[in-house]
């Protein structure tokens, strides 16, 4: 089963199939080849994993970060901190740290977290 899985994945990757699709197709081929658990059980287990809140929250956090950085809400603080820190050595890293520090202030205030040292 492992040999079929690896060979199918390598062939699909060589054929420029997206990695997520190649993993699903290779897994399906390996299950069909081996004749292990019924495919309906595999489909049920795959669907059950999508019903977990933490597993659904991660893609939405990535989407929110992408939307913020593509528009004005992410551009302005980044521009401000890069102008503030560009004279210092390690300016790019300092820009990242100071930008994260400034954006943590409103988030801490929104959730009423006791982070008095987070001020921007």
Secondary structure, DSSP 8 states (H G I E B T S, - for coil): -HHHHHHHHHHHHHTT--HHHHHHHHHHHHHHHHT-S-HHHHHHHHHHHTT-HHHHHHHHHHHHHHHHHHSHHHHHHHHHHHHHHTTSTTHHHHHHHHHHHHHHHHHHHHTT---TT---
